[in-house]
């Protein structure tokens, strides 16, 4: 979780002398996390807090201290993220960013971000990503909005699943089976892992992170049942083709059932399994509404339902990407079309990125090259815009229409925008 603890307009680049920035010691974790909860104005369930403590990479956590009191925090997790073309790259997952309300506008956040980006660069990770509780602050640190998500609220009696075209035989070979979420987790994790490379923005799940997918503190259920899991399997050999995790809440209004289904996750390896799982979720007895958060913007559900308006889709920001090492990041992904362009990149926070970069690729089947150059620039942009376009979701052309990318050579924008785009939308289902 990240929080804008220092608003736009703060001018200091470093904490005042009374404050000290230093790596976190394991013994200080509780006090450090207590300060983070104050910054967020919330107290987490004990079970969730214990899991965050177990997952924290202490050697990648930073704190700012006022004497003996922690007043600022930032951390990173060691992840690997899929990028266009199927490569899964080392990526820093920025998290636990907060500043005490008593210490805002004192350069605390700026110092944390600068120190953290230097460390990420030294570790050789060319990418950093985050999810922002409030996104307005992170652009000035070079993070661009690269991925969106959809939330849906479905009046289930008003829609039906149409099914994937002529695939009735395929649907008939699928068996749905309720399973214990924990006992089925290993098989579900193997299926999740197979979905990572084709989808930009997905994070490979590291050992121990499967526990976050199963976390279900009773005090967070808000009247819902414990977490449930349904598996979609091949009748012929029992192969797992998909799964859904969800909970239900029974309510009654005017003598009738008006329960709710809260969908936590739907993962499927093929269209028929995806359709079967959603048909199941939209047909649970005693329920009236199905809620699902964090679907990809190109989710097949948009095309499977009889009336997409009844999904009441709501779009919101999800994944912010920062290119920490421009050359390595740009040559590590594939491009949808041939591209030969010189980019003039501005990067105030990571000066090693500032300058002109010659990017060229023969298309999606070949590796790209990206090197510093003195050749005239074709496009001018900041590292934030590169981050926004990097995963192929937002386009350079759209950013140019917003005045954020400048075309310096006629025709360069259209060609580069087409090459950066990708036919699978970025998506981040992995919480952190």
Protein Blocks (a to p, Z undefined) as FASTA:
>chain_A
ZZdfbcghiabfbdcfkbccddddfklmmmmmmmmmmmnopacdfklmmmmmmmpcfklc
ccddehjacfbdcdddddddddehiiacdddddehiacdfklghnommmmmmmmmmmmmm
mnopabdcdddfblklmmmnopacfbdcddddddfklpccebjajllmmmmmpccddddf
klmmmmmmmmmmmmmmmmghiacddehjlmmmmgccfklnnopacddddddddfklopaf
bdcddddddddeehiacbdcddfbdcdfbfklmmmmmmmmmmcghiabdcdehiafkbfk
lmmpmblmlnopacddfbdcddfblmlmmmmpccfbdcddddddddfklmmlgccddddd
ebjkbccdddddfbdcfbdcdfklmmmmmnopacfklmmmnopaccfbghklmmmmmmmp
cfbdcddfbgZZ
